[in-house]
């Protein structure tokens, strides 16, 4: 996976602003790792299945995830961030 640019959806931005500050800091750190090496093992990057096919997930912590969509041109679209309940909200 190549990361040329990351874009942020409205839903992601709204959810991010509501996160606890310590989770925000961790999420920013994970994003930095993702930009440098999207396959870094600490991200636990994996594709999703079922109704979420076409989306990917990055682990921020044991409980928090970033849901993203990969575009063909190398752009990454951060769709959502939150606990495992984030999977239900898409």
C-alpha positions, 0 to 999 in steps of 0.5 A, a space after each residue: 500500500 502506497 500513501 501519497 496523501 491522507 484526506 479526512 472525512 467529516 465523520 472522522 473529524 467530528 469523531 476525532 474531536 470527541 476523543 479523549 486527549 490521550 487517544 488523540 495523541 496516540 492516533 496522531 502517532 499511528 498516523 505518522 507511522 502509517 505515512 512512513 510505513 503503512 505495513 508496520 506491524 504496530 498498526 495491525 492494518 487489515 482489510 475488512 469484510 462483509 458490508 465493510 468490504 473495501 475498507 481497512 482498519 488500523 489499530 490505535 489501541 486495543 479498543 480504538 480503530 481508524 477506518 480508512 478507504 484506499 483510493 487507486 491514486 495512492 490517496 487514503 481517506 480516513 473515514 471514521 475513528 472510535 471504539 469497536 462500535 465504529 464498525 456498526 456506524 458505517 
